[in-house]
Amino acid sequence: MESLKYALTTTFFPPFHLGGDAIHVELLANELVKRGNEVHVFYGLDAYLIKRGNRKIKEMEKDSSDHHGIHLHHYATLTPRLSTLAEYSFGISSITRKIENDIKKLSPDVLHHHNISGIGQEILGIESPIKLYTAHDHWPICQKSSYQRYDGEICQRPKHCMTCSLLSKRPCQIWRFSNSTEKIFSKIDCIISPSGYMADILISLGGLKNVTVLPNFVPDWENNDHSATFEIPYLLFVGSLEQNKGIDALVSDFLDWKMDTKISLRIVGSGSSQKKIKEKINRDKRGNRVLLEGGLLRKNLASLYRNAIAVIIPSISPENSPLVGLEAYCAGTPLIGTDIGGLPEMINRVSKNYVFHRGDFSKMREIIRSILSNPPDRSRIRLFYEKYYSPESYIKGLRHILDNKSMRGNHILAPVTKGSNYEVLL
């Protein structure tokens, strides 16, 4: 790919982040730098300060102009709560203006927006030769970004957002009433959707006409240690320990399961449900059936992924393109999960039999038994990773987008289970 100057915008960036969207930005920045591009990342600290407090912030006060070849530009206000509330409710952000001025001075070839929920929708209006946006979540059409109602159910009436916000005890986003999704994204050349599911949402509910499906990626595990062995076969969960991830119900069911073979459930991650899960484990009298591993760095996860019976994503809220699923396939490990969001199209690449209805743990048990009795070909799973979720496959798709930036209409760069709205390009 021709060497270009990139500007990436994001609300969060590691280590000051809360989810997979920030990790994707870091991975993308690293891949672009490896290929000889100049990469600048612009992000705010206010949202992180509100969520996590002042921990480690001082470390970022050191020279942040360059980090492994990535130029970092971080922004914070003296009143993070007030500033974030103003941006959230009224679309007014002092950070946006500062970022805009710095991007204009930089004059990038490509301006690529990611999760901008904490730095303001006005940032989408910044001019650049090529303007991209990656839809990591439902933010373009949902005030909560989750596409879930106040009662936890998946939204079926997206026009009743104010009522939902009030019942969720969240401030309303006033700026949305005078800005349609089409208007907000009118200056973006291409909206990248990591899944066909999200693309269909953006097209059918947002009325967008320039959506391209390009799956996210993760680096290969090949250089990591896979030598560790585990005495008891296990199912693996990796992610935030929050109720919407379905982890509470998964642990309860697993502890109640009178299984016909000895397997354990290993849990990697942390979150608000951690204390409750520990209490459930301590009440169990049958030994180490559920093991809390805590938070682990990605480089230390290779063996856990590689040796697992399967990786499970039991989410009860719609996932877009979960990083955990990509990492499972990178390790050649089967993925099982619920039938909502973008999960089914990811799982169906390997087997349509590995999807279960959310909350239907009896079906989940059948799937696990099936995998134990008839293990899938793990080398075949690796091929799916290389074809759809590797850095090479992503960069190939990105190059195609950049070479055709003037194209309008909806496109797809990889097969999905849905997608009658797309023209197949590759």
C-alpha positions, 0 to 999 in steps of 0.5 A: 500500500502507498505510504500515507498520512493517517489521522485516527479519532477515538474516544478511548485508546489503550491503556485508557480504554473500556472495550474492544473498539480501542484495541482495534484502533491500536491494532490498526495503527500498529499495522499501518505503521508497520507498512510505512505509513505515518499514523496519528491517533487523536483521543480524549481522556474525559470519558475515561476519567469519569469511568475509571477516575484518575488512575494512571493518568499521570503516566500519560503526561510523559512525552506522548508524541510517539509510541511505537511509531504511533503519534498520540494526541490526547485531550482532557478538560478541567471539568470532565463531567460537565464537558462530557455532559455538554457533548452528550446532550447538546453535541457541544465539545471544546475537545472537538474544536481542539482536535479539528484545529490539530487535524487541519495543521496535520493535513492527513491523507486519510481521516478515519473515525472510530468510537467518537461518542465521547468527543462529539459528532461534529468531528465528522464534519472535519475535511480531509481527502478521504473520510472514513468511519468504522461503526463499532457499535450502535451509536449512529442510531441509538443514544445508548449505543447498545440497541437495548431498551431500558428493560434490557430487551433488544430495541424494536421501536428505535423512534422512542429514544427519549422515553427509553433514555428517561426510563434508563435514567440517562440524559437525552441527546438533544442534538439528535432531534435536529440531526438525522443519521443521514445528515450526520454522516453526509460528509463521510466517504465510506462507513465501514461495518465490521459485520453484516448485521451492523450494516443492515442496521445502519442501512435499514434504520439509519438510511445510509447509502455508503456502507462497506462490510469489512471484518475487524482483525487480530494479529496472529498468535503464531509467535506466542507460547502454546506449550502450557497444558491443562489437566481438565478440559475446559470451556473459555470465557474472555470479556467484561464480567457484566450482566449484558455479557451473559456471564452471570447466567452462564456461571449459574447454569454451569454450576448446576450442570450435572455433566457426564464428563469432567470439564471446567469453565475458565473465566478471564476478565473483570467487572461489576459481576466479579464479586457475585460470581466469586460468591457462587463459586465459593458456595459450590461443593464440587471443587474447581468447576469454575475458575476465575483467572482475572485480567490477562494480557493478550500475549498471555492468552494464547495457550488458554485459547488454543487448549480450550474445548471452545470459546463461549460468548453468551451475550444477551445484548447484540454484539457487533464483531467481538474481539474474543471471537476473532482471537478464538479463530486465530487460535483455531478454537471453535466459537459458540454463542447466542443468536443475536447481533453479529455473532451468528454470522461469525459462528456460522463460518465454522458451523451453524450448529454452534449457535444457541438462543440467548438463555437456552443453556440446554442447547448450549450443553448439547453443543458442548457435548457435540464438540467433545464427541466430534471435535471440529477440524482446527486447521480449517478454523485457522483458514477462516481466520486467515481469510477473513480476520487477519491483518492481511485480509483487513489491509487488503479490504482497506486498500480497496476502499481507499482506491475506490473512495468516490464509490457510493452505494453499499458494498461487501468485502467478505461473505455474511449470512445477511446482506441483500442490500450489498454489492459484492466487490471481492 
